[in-house]
Amino acid sequence: MRGTDEHRLLVFTRTAGYRHDSIPAGVAALGDLFVIDATEDPDALRRLDGYAAVVFLNTSADVLDDAGRAALEAYVRGGGGFAGVHCAAATEYGWPTYGELVGAYFADHPEVQPATVRVEDADHPATAGLPGQWRHVDEWYNFRANPRGAVRVLLTVDESSYHGGTMGTDHPWAWCRQFGRGRAFYTAGGHPEQSYVDPTFRAHLAGGIRYATGEAH
C-alpha cells in the first residue's frame, strides 16, 4: 500500500564504489510503495526536514561530506528514520557513527545463490506475514562483526542452506534499533533486481521502512 505525503522518503542512491545494477528496480519498487524523492546529490542530506525517513539504497563507499554526516546524525537522533538496504552496509567505513546507525559493516560475500532465511522476531512489521522459513535468492553478506546485542535481530540466514557463510550458527540478516529518538532498520537483502518484484521481499522492505518512519511499531 502506497504511503502518503506525510510519510515521504528521501531515497539516497549515491555510490563511490561498487554500483548495483538493481538500483533502478529498487527505486521503482519504493516509488510503488511510498511517496519518494530519489537522489544521488549529497547536499540533499542537509535538507531533511519534512521526510519521515532516509533510505540508503545500495549506496557504497564514502558518499557524504562532514556537513552531510552531521545533518544525518542530527536528523535521526532527533527523531527521524533511517533504513539501509544491502550495500548500505558497505558505506562510510570511516565514520563510526554510521556503523552504529546501520548496525554492521559488510566484510565479503559468496556468489548469488538460494538460502533459507529464518524469522527470529515475528512481532515486527518487517516480518509480519513472512513464512517462518523463507527460501530466497540473494547475495549473502558476511559482516565484520555480529550486531547482536546492539540491535534487535529480526531475520537470520541459515548458513547450512548455502555455501560461503562465515558467521556460523548466528548470522543476522535484518535488524532494527532505536538511535537517539529515531529509528533505524537494515536488511541485507536487495542485491538482485528480481528481489524488488518479489512480493515477500517487498513486504519485508516496506514493513521495515514503515517501522523506521514510525508509522508502524
LINLIN-V169141 format. One record per pair of residues at least 24 apart in sequence whose ideal C-beta (glycine too) atoms are under 8 Angstrom apart, sorted by the first residue. I is the first residue (numbers start at 0). J is the second residue. Records with the same first field share a line. If there is no record, write none. Layout:
I=J / J
This chain:
0=32
1=31 / 32 / 33 / 34
2=32 / 33 / 34 / 51 / 209 / 212 / 214
3=34
4=34
5=51
6=33 / 34 / 51 / 52 / 209 / 212 / 214
7=33 / 34 / 35 / 36 / 49 / 50 / 51
8=33 / 34 / 35 / 36 / 50 / 51 / 52 / 53 / 54 / 208 / 212
9=35 / 36 / 38 / 43 / 44 / 47 / 50 / 52 / 53 / 54
10=35 / 36 / 37 / 38 / 54 / 56
11=37 / 38 / 39 / 43 / 44 / 53 / 54 / 55 / 56 / 58 / 62
12=37 / 38 / 39 / 56 / 57 / 58
13=38 / 39 / 40 / 41 / 58 / 62
14=39 / 57 / 58 / 59 / 60 / 62 / 86
15=59 / 60 / 61 / 62
16=59 / 60 / 89
17=59 / 60 / 86 / 89
18=57 / 59
19=57 / 85 / 86 / 190
20=192
21=57 / 189 / 190 / 191 / 192 / 194 / 195
22=56 / 57
24=192 / 194 / 195 / 196
25=56 / 57 / 84 / 189 / 195
26=56
27=195
28=195 / 196 / 201 / 204
29=54 / 56 / 204 / 208
32=201 / 204 / 205 / 208
33=205 / 208
41=67
42=67
44=70 / 71
45=70
47=71 / 74 / 79
50=79
51=79 / 80 / 211 / 212 / 213 / 214
52=79 / 80 / 81 / 82 / 208 / 211 / 212
53=79 / 80 / 81 / 82
54=81 / 82 / 83 / 84 / 208
55=81 / 82 / 83 / 84 / 87 / 90 / 101
56=84 / 85 / 87 / 189
57=84 / 85 / 86 / 87 / 189
58=86 / 87 / 90
59=86 / 89 / 90
60=89 / 90 / 91 / 92
61=90 / 91 / 92 / 93
62=90 / 91
63=91 / 94
68=94 / 96 / 97
71=97 / 100
72=96 / 100
74=181
75=100 / 178 / 179 / 181 / 182 / 183
76=178 / 179 / 180 / 181
77=179 / 180 / 181
78=179 / 180 / 181
79=181
80=181 / 182 / 183 / 184 / 208 / 210 / 211 / 212 / 213
81=178 / 181 / 182 / 183 / 184 / 211
82=183 / 184 / 185 / 207 / 208 / 211
83=183 / 184 / 185 / 186
84=185 / 186 / 188 / 189 / 204
85=138 / 140 / 186 / 187 / 188 / 189 / 190
86=189 / 190
87=185
88=140 / 142 / 185 / 187
99=149 / 178
100=178 / 183
101=183 / 185
102=146 / 149 / 150 / 174 / 176 / 183 / 185
103=142 / 143 / 144 / 145 / 146 / 171 / 185
104=142 / 143 / 144
105=140 / 141 / 142 / 143
106=140 / 141 / 142 / 143 / 165
107=140 / 141 / 165
108=138 / 139 / 140 / 141 / 163
109=138 / 139 / 161 / 162 / 163 / 164
110=138 / 163
111=136 / 137 / 138 / 190 / 191
112=136 / 139 / 161 / 162 / 163
113=160 / 161
114=139 / 156 / 157 / 160 / 161
115=156 / 157 / 160 / 161
116=154 / 155 / 156 / 157 / 172
117=154 / 155 / 156 / 157
118=153 / 154
119=152 / 153 / 154 / 155
120=151 / 152 / 153
123=151 / 153 / 175 / 206 / 210
124=206 / 207 / 209 / 210 / 215 / 216
125=153 / 154 / 173 / 175 / 184 / 186 / 203 / 204 / 206 / 207 / 210
126=153 / 154 / 173 / 203 / 206
127=202 / 206
128=202
129=154 / 199 / 202 / 203
130=199
132=157
133=199
135=188 / 194 / 197 / 199 / 200
136=191 / 193
137=187 / 188 / 189 / 190 / 191 / 194
138=190 / 191
139=163 / 164 / 172 / 187
140=187
141=165 / 166 / 170
142=166 / 171
145=169 / 170 / 171
146=171 / 174
147=171
149=176
150=174 / 175 / 176 / 185
151=175 / 176
153=207
154=186 / 203
156=187
173=203 / 207
175=207 / 210 / 211
182=210 / 211 / 212 / 213
183=211
184=208 / 210 / 211
